[in-house]
C-alpha cells in the first residue's frame, strides 16, 4: 500500500478529514468555491481513478516529471486536483496533443485522461492513430457509457437498449449502431504494448485497476511504448442511481458487455530502425557550399527576358525552365520560375514561366512572352498569339503546321525530339532547345548551361549526351531553323 | 549562398534557421512540398517531423508541442486549414505560440488547387470560434517565404500567439533565388511552458474559464495584447506612392502584379503607386491612410471576391473612393488586365 499522507488545510477554513496523496493539491485553488472538495458527484468513478493515478505517481516518484492532459468531459478540470504539469486540450484531441508533448519531452511521463465521448466518439481517429504509432504515453480511458458533463446523452459505449436523453427509446443498433469496444479495437494494432480493461465495480476490481494503472505508467517509464487502461466506471447521477446501485450496475451490465481482460501485454516486434543522419544545419539546408556565381565577360544584352515553355508532361518542360532560372541566377540576374501545377500537369500538359531580369521582378506571371518554347503543336497554337511581336518562338518540329497563322514574331523550327532520338534519348529534347535558345538569342552563356547541367546530371554518359544535345541544338538553329519571313528588329 | 528554391521549400528552410523544433502536418496541394521538405530536413537537424492522420490532429500536435515550449509549425491549404480552425482558437485561447502556413487554393469546398487569396477572412478575421486574432504575414516572394516564416516564429513567441503565414499556390510553387544565412537561433525562455520538471509543475495551460468574470478578465487581457500588436507590428511596403494619383493596393502575389502594373503605367505617364500590406493582421491602416491621403482613388486587387477591400475601406473611412477588382477560381489577372481596369475607371478628364 502507498504511504498515505494526512493533509490538513493550512487556512483552517476547511477541516480535511480524509487522507490523500501529495500528488493532489492541498486545497483546490483553481476552483471557484468549495476548494476542499472535488466537483465530481458522490459515487462518481473519476474520484477513484484520480486517487489511483495520484497514488501511483507519488509512489513511483514521478510528480515532478508528469504532464497530465485533461480532456473535455467531466474530467476537464482534472487539473484542479493533480499537482503536476497540466495541459487542457480540445475535445477528443488529447492523444494528438499528448503526441506533441511526449515527443517534445520524451523522458517525461505524459498521461492522456479521457472519457468515452472524448476518446471513442469525437476523438476516435486520434486515439487509433496514436496507438498505431505506438506513442510512448499512457491513456486512461474512463468508460461510463454516457455523456456526463453535457447531461446524459448517448455515448459511443452506451449499451444496446440503454436509455439516454438522445436515445430516449433505448439505444437501437439499427439506428445508432453497437457500442464501440476500444480495447478490442486497439488490440488489433501491432504497436500497443499494454491494453487492459478494468472496472470499479467492487474493491477487488478496484485493486486490479490500481495495478493496471501502475503497470501502464511503469511501461511508459521504461520507454516501452503505448499503454492503455480502460476503466468501467459508475456515473450515479446521470444513470439516476444511488452510488451503491451504480457500482452494482457496472458489475451486472457493463462488465458483461465489456469483458475485463488484458488484451495486450507484450512488446511489439519492431523491424530494425535506421534513423536519419544528423548533420550540420548549413549542410542540410545547402547554404554552406561554394558560391555558384559566374562572372560574365560582358553585360547581358537585355534588361528583362520573359520565357514561356510549354509541352507535354515528360518532355522536361519544367526542368528546362528551372535550368534557365538557375543559369540566370548564376549569371547574377534576378530570376523567377513559375510552373503550371497539379491536375493540368497530370493530365499531360505542362508549362512554366521564366523571368530573367536586371531588376527586381514584379509579376512572375507572363502574359506576353519574349520567347516561347513550344514543345508540341498544342502549345504552339495556344501560346504563339501572345508572343511579343519582336519576340522569338522556338518550335519543336522541322516545320510549322500547314494551317498555322504565324504571328509577327521570329520563328525557328528545331526538330528537337528527332535530334534527341538520334542522340540516344528523347529526354534530351529540352536540352536541344536550350542550345538553340542560347545560340539564337545570345542571352546567356552555354558554359553556364553546362555547369548547371553538370550539377544536376551525375552519370557521365548522360551528361555527355546532354552536352551534345546543347551543341546540336545550337548548330541546328544557326544553320537551318529559320522559318521564311522574319521580321526586323530582333532584339537579342 | 544564393540558391534557387521553391517557395514551399523556403518555408521549411526559414523555419529551421529560426530554430523550429517540430513540424506536424498533413499533405494537401499546393502546400505538400512544405511537409515533404520538413520530412526531409527536420530529422537531419534533430527536429521532429510527423505526418498526422488529419489536419485536426496536426494542429493539436502543434498545441501539445507548443505547450511543452517548442518552436513548432504546421502548414496546409484552405480545406485543411478549415479543419484546423478549432485548434487555432484553442491555441489563441491558451496563448500558445506556433506558426501556421496557409498556401491558399481556389474556391469554397474542394474548389481547385490553383491560387486564390480567399482565406483572408478565415485567417485574418478569425475562422475559429471566439474573440481572438492571429497575427498574419503575407509573403510575396520565395525569399519572403523563408524570412517571414522566421519572423513568424519570433512574433509568435513575443506575443504568445499563433502566427499565420498567408500565401497562395503561386508563391508556394514558384522558384526564385533565396539568400539564406545560418546563425544560431535564439529561442526565448518560456517559463510558462509545461515540461515535466519541478520548475514547471505549477504551470497550467488551458482555455477554459467557467466563471464569467474570470473569462471576461481573460479576454480583456488578450485584447490588451492585441492592442499592443496593433500598435507595434503593422508592416507595409510602398512603391512609387509619393506623387501617385491612383493607389493600387494588393498583398502577396498580387502586389507583384501591381508592381509591374505601376511600372508599365508610369512608362505611359500614368501616375500609379502601390501600397502593399505585409501584415494583414494587424492591418497597416495608418500607413495606408497616409499613402492614400493625396490620391484621387484607390483600386484594391485581390484573388478573391473582395475580402481585404473591407479593411481598406475601414481604414480610409470614406476619405477616398475605393474600387475593387478581383479574379477567382485560380485565374490571375494579367498586368494589362489590371491596367485596363485602372484606365476604365478613369473619368475622361483624368485620362486626357
Interface residues (C-beta under 8 A of the other chain):
Chain A: X30 X32 X63 X64 X65 X66 X67 X69 X70 X76 X77 X79 X83 X84 X85 X86 X87 X88 X89 X90 X93 X96 X97 X98 X99 X100 X101 X102 X103 X104 X105 X108 X109 X110 X125 X126 X128 X129 X133 X275 X276 X277 X278 X279 X281 X282 X284 X285 X286 X287 X288 X289 X290 X291 X292 X293 X322 X325 X326 X329 X334 X335 X336 X337 X338 X339 X341 X342 X343 X361 X362 X363 X364 X365 X367 X368
Chain B: X1 X2 X3 X4 X13 X16 X17 X21 X22 X24 X29 X30 X41 X43 X44 X45 X46 X48 X50 X52 X53 X54 X56 X57 X58 X60 X61 X62 X63 X64 X65 X66 X67 X68 X69 X70 X72 X86 X87 X90 X94 X112 X113 X114 X169 X170 X173 X174 X175 X176 X177 X180 X181 X182 X194 X195 X196 X197 X198 X200 X201 X203 X204 X205 X206 X207 X208 X210 X211 X214 X253 X256 X257 X258 X259 X260 X261 X263 X332 X334 X335 X336
